[in-house]
Amino acid sequence: MLGVISMEQKYRSILVPVDGSKNAEKALKKAIEVAKRNNGRVEILNVIDTKQFTNNFGGLVSMSGDIIYSTFEAVQQYLGKLKENIAKEDGFTNVGVHARFGSPKVVIARDFIEDYPIDLIILGKTGMSAVGRIFVGAVTDGVVRTAKCDVLVVS
């Protein structure tokens, strides 16, 4: 549900999808603020889009497991650094980090919140143009339309 955040609403479990962008960093900062006010927890999620491992015909690209493994390891390192920086810079330690494979829209809006009791998803606005959204489909737009919890888009 997209709307104004109620002052009475206590968001204690907040999901922040990150992709290394400036907008994701802004969303993470906002999530930490909200979590601190509500004695909450922040779950940081990076979704490794499985489309990057497919060819133009929709089939899996023939590549070694080393490439997939190294992608996952790089994401794990990135998430670990984020968690470490949050503890140092913000003094906030109630943070979980997660990496998953799949379609970012589906994993963020549905799959992850089936496994974790998320009250609020905070994500950055997309950097794509309107034309790009028509052809590619923005993750932010997809999450706003399909999430089963409140969504806050940080600009």
MARBA-3410 file (N, C-alpha, C, O; in Angstrom, 1 decimal):
155
0.9,-1.2,0.0,0.0,0.0,0.0,0.9,1.2,0.0,1.8,1.4,0.8 ~ 0.7,2.1,-0.9,1.5,3.3,-1.0,0.6,4.4,-0.4,-0.5,4.6,-0.6 ~ 1.3,5.2,0.5,0.5,6.3,1.1,1.4,7.0,2.1,2.6,6.8,2.1 ~ 0.8,7.8,2.9,1.5,8.6,3.9,1.7,7.8,5.1,0.9,7.0,5.5 ~ 2.9,7.8,5.6,3.3,7.1,6.8,2.6,7.7,8.0,2.8,8.9,8.3
1.8,6.9,8.7,1.1,7.3,9.8,2.0,7.5,11.0,2.9,6.7,11.2 ~ 1.8,8.6,11.8,2.6,8.8,12.9,2.4,7.7,14.0,3.3,7.5,14.8 ~ 1.2,7.1,14.0,0.9,6.0,15.0,1.5,4.7,14.6,1.8,3.8,15.4 ~ 1.8,4.5,13.3,2.3,3.2,12.8,3.7,3.0,13.3,4.6,3.9,13.1 ~ 3.9,1.8,13.8,5.3,1.5,14.2,5.9,0.5,13.2,5.4,-0.7,13.2
6.8,0.9,12.5,7.5,0.0,11.6,8.7,-0.5,12.2,9.7,0.1,12.5 ~ 8.6,-1.8,12.6,9.7,-2.5,13.3,10.6,-3.4,12.4,11.7,-3.7,12.8 ~ 10.1,-3.8,11.3,10.8,-4.7,10.4,10.8,-4.0,9.0,9.8,-4.1,8.3 ~ 11.9,-3.5,8.6,12.0,-2.7,7.4,13.0,-3.4,6.4,14.1,-3.7,6.7 ~ 12.5,-3.5,5.2,13.3,-4.1,4.1,13.8,-3.0,3.2,13.1,-2.1,2.8
15.1,-3.0,2.9,15.7,-2.1,2.0,16.5,-2.9,0.9,17.5,-3.4,1.2 ~ 15.9,-2.9,-0.3,16.7,-3.5,-1.4,17.8,-2.5,-1.8,17.6,-1.3,-1.9 ~ 19.0,-3.0,-2.0,20.1,-2.2,-2.4,20.8,-2.8,-3.7,20.8,-4.0,-3.9 ~ 21.3,-1.9,-4.5,21.9,-2.3,-5.7,23.2,-1.5,-6.0,23.8,-1.5,-7.1 ~ 23.7,-0.8,-5.0,24.9,0.0,-5.1,24.7,1.4,-5.6,25.6,2.2,-5.8
23.4,1.8,-5.9,23.1,3.1,-6.4,23.0,4.2,-5.3,22.9,3.8,-4.1 ~ 23.1,5.4,-5.7,23.0,6.5,-4.7,21.5,6.5,-4.1,21.4,6.8,-3.0 ~ 20.5,6.2,-5.0,19.2,6.2,-4.5,19.0,5.1,-3.4,18.2,5.3,-2.5 ~ 19.6,3.9,-3.6,19.6,2.9,-2.6,20.2,3.3,-1.3,19.7,3.0,-0.3 ~ 21.3,4.0,-1.4,22.0,4.5,-0.2,21.1,5.5,0.5,21.0,5.5,1.8
20.4,6.4,-0.2,19.4,7.3,0.5,18.3,6.5,1.2,17.9,6.8,2.3 ~ 17.8,5.5,0.5,16.8,4.6,1.1,17.3,3.9,2.4,16.5,3.8,3.3 ~ 18.5,3.5,2.3,19.1,2.8,3.5,19.2,3.8,4.7,18.9,3.4,5.8 ~ 19.6,5.0,4.4,19.7,6.0,5.5,18.4,6.3,6.1,18.2,6.4,7.3 ~ 17.3,6.4,5.2,16.0,6.7,5.7,15.5,5.5,6.6,14.9,5.7,7.6
15.8,4.3,6.1,15.4,3.1,6.9,16.0,3.0,8.2,15.4,2.6,9.2 ~ 17.2,3.4,8.3,17.9,3.4,9.6,17.3,4.4,10.6,17.1,4.2,11.7 ~ 16.9,5.6,10.0,16.2,6.6,10.8,14.9,6.1,11.4,14.6,6.2,12.6 ~ 14.1,5.5,10.5,12.8,4.9,10.9,13.0,3.8,11.9,12.2,3.7,12.9 ~ 13.9,2.9,11.7,14.2,1.8,12.6,14.6,2.3,14.0,14.2,1.8,15.0
15.5,3.3,14.0,15.9,3.9,15.3,14.7,4.4,16.1,14.6,4.2,17.3 ~ 13.9,5.2,15.4,12.7,5.7,16.1,11.7,4.7,16.6,11.0,4.9,17.6 ~ 11.7,3.5,16.0,10.7,2.5,16.3,11.3,1.3,17.0,10.7,0.3,17.1 ~ 12.6,1.4,17.4,13.3,0.2,18.0,13.2,-1.0,17.0,12.8,-2.1,17.5 ~ 13.4,-0.7,15.8,13.2,-1.7,14.7,14.4,-2.4,14.2,15.6,-2.1,14.7
14.2,-3.2,13.2,15.3,-3.9,12.5,15.3,-3.6,11.0,14.2,-3.4,10.4 ~ 16.4,-3.5,10.4,16.6,-3.3,9.0,17.1,-4.6,8.3,18.2,-5.1,8.7 ~ 16.4,-5.0,7.3,16.9,-6.1,6.5,17.3,-5.6,5.2,16.5,-5.0,4.4 ~ 18.6,-5.7,4.9,19.1,-5.2,3.6,19.2,-6.4,2.6,19.7,-7.5,2.9 ~ 18.7,-6.2,1.4,18.6,-7.2,0.5,19.2,-6.8,-0.9,18.9,-5.7,-1.4
20.0,-7.7,-1.4,20.4,-7.5,-2.8,20.0,-8.7,-3.6,20.2,-9.8,-3.2 ~ 19.2,-8.4,-4.7,18.7,-9.5,-5.5,19.6,-9.5,-6.8,19.7,-8.6,-7.5 ~ 20.2,-10.7,-7.0,21.0,-10.9,-8.2,20.1,-11.3,-9.3,19.5,-12.4,-9.2 ~ 19.9,-10.5,-10.2,18.9,-10.7,-11.3,19.3,-11.9,-12.2,20.4,-11.8,-12.8 ~ 18.5,-12.9,-12.2,18.8,-14.1,-13.0,18.9,-13.8,-14.5,19.4,-14.6,-15.2
18.3,-12.7,-14.9,18.3,-12.4,-16.4,19.7,-12.2,-16.9,20.0,-12.4,-18.0 ~ 20.6,-11.8,-16.0,22.0,-11.6,-16.4,22.7,-12.9,-16.7,23.8,-12.9,-17.3 ~ 22.1,-14.0,-16.4,22.7,-15.3,-16.7,21.9,-16.1,-17.8,22.1,-17.3,-17.9 ~ 21.2,-15.3,-18.6,20.4,-15.9,-19.7,20.9,-15.3,-21.0,21.4,-14.2,-21.0 ~ 20.7,-16.0,-22.1,21.0,-15.5,-23.4,19.7,-14.8,-24.0,18.7,-14.8,-23.3
19.9,-14.3,-25.2,18.7,-13.6,-25.8,17.5,-14.5,-26.1,16.4,-14.0,-26.4 ~ 17.7,-15.8,-26.1,16.6,-16.7,-26.4,15.9,-17.3,-25.1,15.1,-18.2,-25.2 ~ 16.3,-16.7,-24.0,15.6,-17.1,-22.7,16.2,-18.3,-22.1,15.7,-18.8,-21.0 ~ 17.3,-18.9,-22.6,17.9,-20.1,-22.0,19.1,-19.6,-21.2,19.6,-18.5,-21.3 ~ 19.5,-20.5,-20.3,20.7,-20.2,-19.5,21.9,-20.2,-20.3,22.1,-21.0,-21.2
22.8,-19.2,-20.0,24.0,-19.1,-20.7,24.9,-20.2,-20.2,24.9,-20.5,-19.0 ~ 25.7,-20.8,-21.1,26.6,-21.8,-20.7,27.8,-21.1,-20.0,28.7,-20.6,-20.7 ~ 27.8,-21.1,-18.7,28.9,-20.5,-18.0,29.3,-21.4,-16.8,28.4,-22.1,-16.3 ~ 30.5,-21.2,-16.4,30.9,-22.1,-15.2,30.2,-21.6,-14.0,29.8,-20.4,-13.8 ~ 30.2,-22.5,-13.0,29.7,-22.1,-11.7,30.6,-21.1,-11.0,30.1,-20.4,-10.1
31.8,-20.9,-11.5,32.7,-20.0,-10.9,32.2,-18.5,-11.1,32.4,-17.7,-10.2 ~ 31.6,-18.3,-12.2,31.1,-16.9,-12.5,30.0,-16.6,-11.6,29.9,-15.5,-11.0 ~ 29.0,-17.5,-11.5,27.9,-17.3,-10.6,28.4,-17.2,-9.1,27.9,-16.3,-8.4 ~ 29.3,-18.1,-8.8,29.8,-18.0,-7.4,30.5,-16.7,-7.1,30.3,-16.1,-6.0 ~ 31.3,-16.2,-8.1,32.0,-15.0,-7.8,31.1,-13.8,-7.8,31.3,-12.9,-7.0
30.0,-13.8,-8.5,29.0,-12.8,-8.4,28.4,-12.8,-7.0,28.2,-11.7,-6.4 ~ 28.0,-14.0,-6.5,27.4,-14.1,-5.2,28.4,-13.6,-4.1,28.0,-12.9,-3.2 ~ 29.7,-14.0,-4.3,30.7,-13.6,-3.3,30.9,-12.0,-3.3,31.0,-11.4,-2.2 ~ 30.9,-11.4,-4.5,31.0,-10.0,-4.5,29.8,-9.3,-3.8,30.0,-8.3,-3.1 ~ 28.6,-9.8,-4.0,27.5,-9.2,-3.4,27.6,-9.4,-1.9,27.3,-8.5,-1.1
28.0,-10.6,-1.4,28.2,-10.8,0.0,29.2,-9.8,0.6,28.9,-9.3,1.7 ~ 30.3,-9.6,-0.1,31.3,-8.6,0.4,30.7,-7.2,0.5,30.9,-6.5,1.5 ~ 29.9,-6.8,-0.5,29.3,-5.5,-0.6,28.3,-5.4,0.6,28.3,-4.3,1.3 ~ 27.5,-6.4,0.9,26.5,-6.3,2.0,27.2,-6.3,3.3,26.8,-5.6,4.2 ~ 28.3,-7.0,3.4,29.1,-7.0,4.7,29.7,-5.6,5.0,29.7,-5.2,6.1
30.2,-5.0,3.9,30.7,-3.6,4.1,29.6,-2.6,4.5,29.8,-1.8,5.3 ~ 28.4,-2.8,3.9,27.3,-1.9,4.2,27.0,-2.1,5.7,26.8,-1.1,6.4 ~ 26.9,-3.3,6.2,26.5,-3.6,7.6,27.6,-3.0,8.5,27.3,-2.4,9.5 ~ 28.8,-3.2,8.2,29.9,-2.7,9.0,29.9,-1.1,9.0,30.1,-0.6,10.1 ~ 29.7,-0.5,7.9,29.6,1.0,7.8,28.4,1.5,8.6,28.6,2.6,9.3
27.3,0.8,8.6,26.1,1.3,9.4,26.5,1.2,10.9,26.1,2.2,11.6 ~ 27.1,0.2,11.3,27.5,0.1,12.7,28.5,1.2,13.1,28.3,1.8,14.2 ~ 29.4,1.5,12.3,30.4,2.5,12.6,29.8,3.9,12.5,30.0,4.7,13.4 ~ 29.2,4.2,11.4,28.7,5.6,11.1,27.4,5.9,11.9,27.3,7.1,12.3 ~ 26.5,5.0,12.0,25.2,5.3,12.6,25.0,4.7,14.0,24.0,5.0,14.7
25.9,3.8,14.4,25.8,3.2,15.7,24.6,2.2,15.7,24.0,2.0,16.8 ~ 24.2,1.7,14.6,23.0,0.9,14.5,23.4,-0.5,14.1,24.1,-0.7,13.1 ~ 23.1,-1.5,14.9,23.5,-2.9,14.7,22.4,-3.9,14.5,22.7,-5.1,14.2 ~ 21.2,-3.5,14.6,20.0,-4.4,14.4,19.7,-4.5,12.9,18.7,-4.1,12.4 ~ 20.7,-5.1,12.2,20.7,-5.2,10.7,20.9,-6.6,10.3,21.8,-7.3,10.8
20.2,-7.1,9.3,20.4,-8.4,8.6,20.7,-8.1,7.2,20.2,-7.2,6.6 ~ 21.6,-8.9,6.6,21.9,-8.8,5.2,21.6,-10.1,4.5,21.8,-11.2,5.0 ~ 21.1,-9.9,3.3,20.6,-11.1,2.5,20.9,-10.9,1.0,20.8,-9.8,0.5 ~ 21.3,-12.0,0.4,21.5,-12.0,-1.1,20.6,-13.1,-1.6,20.6,-14.3,-1.1 ~ 19.9,-12.8,-2.7,19.0,-13.9,-3.3,19.1,-13.7,-4.8,19.4,-12.7,-5.4
18.9,-14.8,-5.5,18.8,-14.9,-6.9,17.3,-14.8,-7.3,16.5,-15.3,-6.6 ~ 17.1,-14.2,-8.5,15.7,-14.1,-9.0,15.4,-12.8,-9.6,16.2,-12.0,-9.9 ~ 14.1,-12.7,-9.9,13.6,-11.4,-10.4,13.5,-10.4,-9.3,12.7,-10.7,-8.3 ~ 14.1,-9.3,-9.4,14.1,-8.3,-8.3,12.7,-7.9,-7.8,12.4,-7.9,-6.6 ~ 11.8,-7.7,-8.8,10.4,-7.3,-8.4,9.7,-8.3,-7.6,9.1,-8.0,-6.6
9.9,-9.6,-8.0,9.2,-10.7,-7.3,9.8,-11.0,-6.0,9.1,-11.1,-5.0 ~ 11.1,-11.0,-5.9,11.8,-11.3,-4.7,11.5,-10.2,-3.6,11.2,-10.6,-2.5 ~ 11.6,-9.0,-4.0,11.4,-7.9,-3.1,9.9,-7.8,-2.6,9.7,-7.7,-1.4 ~ 9.0,-7.8,-3.6,7.6,-7.6,-3.2,6.9,-8.8,-2.7,5.9,-8.6,-1.9 ~ 7.3,-10.0,-3.0,6.6,-11.2,-2.6,7.4,-12.2,-1.8,7.2,-12.5,-0.6
8.5,-12.7,-2.4,9.2,-13.8,-1.9,9.8,-13.5,-0.5,9.7,-14.3,0.4 ~ 10.6,-12.4,-0.4,11.3,-12.1,0.8,10.3,-11.9,1.9,10.6,-12.4,3.1 ~ 9.2,-11.2,1.7,8.3,-10.9,2.8,7.4,-12.1,3.2,6.7,-12.1,4.2 ~ 7.5,-13.2,2.4,6.9,-14.4,2.9,7.8,-15.1,3.9,7.3,-15.8,4.8 ~ 9.1,-14.9,3.8,10.0,-15.5,4.8,10.3,-14.6,6.0,10.7,-15.1,7.0
10.1,-13.3,5.9,10.4,-12.4,7.0,9.2,-11.5,7.2,8.5,-11.1,6.2 ~ 8.8,-11.2,8.4,7.7,-10.3,8.7,8.0,-8.9,8.5,8.3,-8.2,9.5 ~ 7.9,-8.4,7.3,8.3,-7.0,6.9,7.1,-6.1,7.0,6.0,-6.4,6.5 ~ 7.2,-5.0,7.7,6.2,-4.0,7.9,6.2,-2.9,6.8,5.2,-2.3,6.4 ~ 7.5,-2.7,6.3,7.7,-1.5,5.4,8.8,-1.8,4.5,9.9,-2.4,4.9
8.7,-1.5,3.2,9.8,-1.6,2.3,10.1,-0.2,1.9,9.3,0.6,1.6 ~ 11.4,0.2,2.1,11.9,1.5,1.7,12.9,1.3,0.6,13.9,0.6,0.7 ~ 12.6,1.9,-0.6,13.5,1.8,-1.7,13.7,3.1,-2.4,12.9,4.0,-2.3 ~ 14.8,3.2,-3.1,15.1,4.5,-3.9,14.3,4.5,-5.2,13.9,3.5,-5.8 ~ 14.0,5.7,-5.6,13.3,5.9,-6.9,14.2,5.4,-8.0,15.5,5.3,-7.8
13.7,5.0,-9.1,14.5,4.5,-10.2,15.2,5.7,-10.9,14.7,6.8,-10.9 ~ 16.3,5.4,-11.5,17.0,6.4,-12.3,16.6,6.3,-13.8,17.1,7.1,-14.6 ~ 15.8,5.3,-14.2,15.4,5.2,-15.6,14.5,6.3,-16.1,13.7,6.9,-15.3 ~ 14.6,6.5,-17.3,13.6,7.5,-18.0,12.3,6.8,-18.1,12.2,5.6,-18.0 ~ 11.3,7.5,-18.5,9.9,7.0,-18.7,10.0,5.9,-19.9,9.3,4.9,-19.8
10.8,6.2,-20.9,10.9,5.3,-22.0,11.6,4.0,-21.5,11.2,2.9,-21.9 ~ 12.6,4.1,-20.7,13.2,2.9,-20.1,12.3,2.1,-19.3,12.4,0.8,-19.4 ~ 11.4,2.7,-18.6,10.4,1.9,-17.8,9.5,1.2,-18.6,9.0,0.1,-18.3 ~ 9.1,1.8,-19.8,8.2,1.1,-20.7,8.8,-0.2,-21.2,8.1,-1.3,-21.2 ~ 10.1,-0.2,-21.6,10.7,-1.3,-22.2,11.3,-2.3,-21.2,11.2,-3.5,-21.3
11.8,-1.8,-20.1,12.5,-2.7,-19.1,11.6,-3.0,-17.9,11.6,-4.1,-17.4 ~ 10.8,-2.0,-17.5,10.0,-2.2,-16.3,10.8,-1.8,-15.0,11.8,-2.6,-14.7 ~ 10.5,-0.8,-14.3,11.3,-0.4,-13.2,10.9,-1.3,-12.0,9.8,-1.6,-11.7 ~ 12.0,-1.7,-11.3,11.8,-2.5,-10.1,10.9,-1.7,-9.1,10.0,-2.3,-8.5 ~ 11.2,-0.4,-8.9,10.4,0.4,-7.9,9.0,0.4,-8.3,8.1,0.2,-7.4
8.6,0.6,-9.5,7.2,0.6,-9.9,6.6,-0.7,-9.7,5.4,-0.8,-9.2 ~ 7.3,-1.8,-10.0,6.7,-3.1,-9.8,6.5,-3.4,-8.3,5.5,-4.1,-8.0 ~ 7.4,-3.0,-7.5,7.3,-3.3,-6.0,6.1,-2.5,-5.5,5.3,-3.0,-4.7 ~ 6.0,-1.2,-5.8,4.9,-0.4,-5.4,3.6,-1.0,-5.7,2.6,-0.9,-4.9 ~ 3.5,-1.5,-6.9,2.2,-2.1,-7.4,1.8,-3.4,-6.8,0.6,-3.7,-6.6
2.8,-4.2,-6.3,2.5,-5.6,-5.9,2.8,-5.9,-4.5,2.4,-7.0,-4.0 ~ 3.5,-5.1,-3.8,3.9,-5.4,-2.4,2.7,-5.5,-1.5,1.7,-4.8,-1.7 ~ 2.7,-6.4,-0.5,1.7,-6.7,0.4,1.9,-6.0,1.7,1.2,-6.3,2.7 ~ 2.8,-5.0,1.7,3.0,-4.2,2.9,3.2,-2.7,2.4,3.2,-2.5,1.2 ~ 3.4,-1.8,3.4,3.6,-0.4,3.0,4.9,-0.3,2.3,5.9,-1.0,2.5
5.0,0.7,1.3,6.2,1.0,0.6,6.4,2.5,0.6,5.5,3.3,0.4 ~ 7.7,2.8,0.9,8.1,4.2,0.9,9.2,4.4,-0.1,10.2,3.7,-0.1 ~ 9.0,5.3,-1.1,10.0,5.5,-2.1,10.7,6.8,-1.8,10.1,7.9,-1.6 ~ 12.0,6.7,-1.6,12.9,7.8,-1.3,13.4,8.5,-2.5,14.0,7.8,-3.4 ~ 13.3,9.8,-2.6,13.8,10.5,-3.8,15.0,11.3,-3.5,15.6,11.9,-4.4
END
